[in-house]
Structure formats: structure tokens, C-alpha cells
């Protein structure tokens, strides 16, 4: 995956969450043509389903399982898709 595209997608996810929080707690500050809080809740719900369905893949993260779960809730497949199985050979070593 292109790392620049992934970074832009992650920033977009964070922007949706930020706009959703502002819309939920201070709606008078934003005048958006859509319900940002609902969009953020929908995105979080989709990522929660991904966490349940792909939990074995989420466990491949080399750090803490809790951190991996939070990253999956925030970014969904942008976090878990690039993870390799612990017993998989290193792809970069074969290049």
C-alpha cells in the first residue's frame, strides 16, 4: 500500500472523529451540511465490527493488544491489514 495514501486516509478518519465530537458537544460552532456526530458513530461502529471479525489478525500487532484494539477502532483496516503473522517470513528480507 502507498504510505502517503494510508497517512491521508488515517488523517481523514481522525478529522471525521474530531468533527463528530465538535458537532456532538458544541453544534453551534459548526455549520456542516451533514450530521458529523452520526458519521463518526457510524465509522466507529464499522471499525468495532472489524475488530470483532478480524480479531485474530489484530492480535498480530507487535505491541500491546490494547493499543492494537484502539488503533483498529480508530483506523480499521488501515491498521490491521498491513500486519504480518508472527511466524510469517519478513517480506523485506526477500527483496
Secondary structure, 3 states (H helix, E strand, C coil): CCHHHHHHHHHHHHHHHHHHHHHHHCHHHCCCCCCHHHHHHHHHHHHHHHHHHCHHHHCCCCCCHHHHHHHHHHHCHHHHCCCCCCCCCCCHHHC
